[in-house]
Amino acid sequence: MSIVLSTLAINAQKGETFPSIDGKYLNDKTASLPIKNGKQTIVAIAFHRGAEEELKKWLNPLYFTFVKKPKGAQKMDVSEAYDVNFVFVPMISGFKKISDEFKAGTDKEFWPYILDTEKTDIKAVQKQLGIKDNKIPHVFVIDKNGKILGTQSGDYSEAKVDALEEAMSGD
């Protein structure tokens, strides 16, 4: 029964507009979500300190699936090459207090993808997204116009990343 309810909650967000979020990447560049540059966007969010560790398990697989281009890849490589925006959002109350520690413990390669949203109303964003459980990570696929194409949440799994890839083809 809970699986059905969880699926319904995820599908309820599909087609809705992703809320507006402003912030600054760890490399000090400002940004706004949804990003309107003609590309789809993968947004991974932790709304609670308890979700941060699990979201970190998503970070490398998402990055290597959607962002990182393998060195020496052939033009005729059969692997999927995505041209997407990727944003990791630790939307945690009090993040500013720990941001220096977080930055120090994060590989510089990820800095351009980690968005600090210090002035965003976290509870309002949760409400707009219909987030019931803020203690688990949430990952969204957003189309080039800011509409949610798909979402996954909770523990990382390859099947969930595959579902995000499928959602991308729905644009």
PyMOL commands that set and color helices and strands:
alter all, ss='L'
color gray80, all
select helices_A, chain A and resi 2-13+49-66+95-104+108-113+122-129+158-168
alter helices_A, ss='H'
color red, helices_A
select strands_A, chain A and resi 21-25+30-33+41-46+85-90+115-116+138-142+148-153
alter strands_A, ss='S'
color yellow, strands_A
deselect
rebuild
show_as cartoon
